């Protein structure tokens, strides 16, 4: 897979922050504790919490069960934060595409 764009990196960061927040609410549980409960490696928890990767939906559900949180609420928090924080990035990307389109159109007219 190629390099992730800003929007994907933002999503990874938001998911990681949400997982970290709920793990911390497990009476200060360490990453090792969550990893053991969820049946994954601690290093993977670290990669998710640091925003370097995102869990699959299946693993996200495993984490919600392991932390005892409401998965729907956790997903809604992620969704709401992502929509709020990604809108400026998406608007900027659309503006850049539009500017590129205008430049290309100008070049074609000159021919």
N, C-alpha and C positions, 0 to 999 in steps of 0.2 A: 504494500500500500504506500502511496506517495505521502508527501509532507502534508500535514493537516493545516487548514486555513484558520484564520482568527476565530471564526464562529465555532468550528469544531473544538479548538483549544479552550474557548470560553465554556462550552458545554462540559468538557472534561473537568474543568476547574470547579464548576458549580456542583457537579455530581460528587466530586471528591470532597468538597467542603460539607456537603449534606451528610455524607457517610461519616466524616470525621466528627461532625457535630453530634450525631447520634451515638457514635462509639464513645465519645467523651461523656455522654449522659448515662452510659452503662456503669455508673459508679467509678468513673475514671479508668475504665477497662483499657488495657494496652492493645496494640494492634495484634499481638500474639493471641490474646484472649478471643478477639473477634475472629481471627483466622481459624483458630481451633473450633469455635462454635459453628462457623460457616463451612468448614471443611476445605479451606484453601491455604495457600502459603502466605506467611506474614509479609513477605516482600511484595506480593501482589496487592495486599491491602495498602501498603506504603505507596505503590505506584498509582493506585486509584486516588488516595487521599491527596497526593501531590499533584494530581491533574495530568499525569503522564499517560493514563489509559482510562477507559470507561468500561464498567462491567456490562456483560450482556444482561438482557432482561431477566433471564433465568437466575443469574448470579445476584442481580439486584434483589430479587425476591428472597434468595437465600440470606442476604444480608439483613433484610427487614425482619425475617424470622429470627435470625441470630441476635439481633439487637432488641427485638420485642417491640419494634415501632410499627405504626400503621403504614403499610407500603403505599396506599393511595395518598395519604397526606404527604409522605416523603416525595412521591412523584409529583404531586401538585406543587410542592415548594420548589422543586427543581424546575418544573415547567414555567411557573410564574417568574422565577428569577431569570431564567433563560430568555423568555419573551421580553422582559423589561430591559435586560442588558444587551441583547443581541439586536434589537431594533436599530440603534444608531449604526452598528456595523453593517447590517443589511442595507440600510439606506445609502451608506457610503459606497458599498459595493455596487448598488444599482446606479448611483450617480457616475461612478467610474466607468461602468459598462456603457452608459449613455454617452459620456464624453468620448469614449473610444469609438462608438458608433458614429458620432458627429464627425470626428477626425477622418474616419474611413470614408464617410460620405463626401466630405470635402475633397479628398484625394481622387475619388472616382469622378467627381464633377470636373476636376481640372483636366482629366484625360480627354 
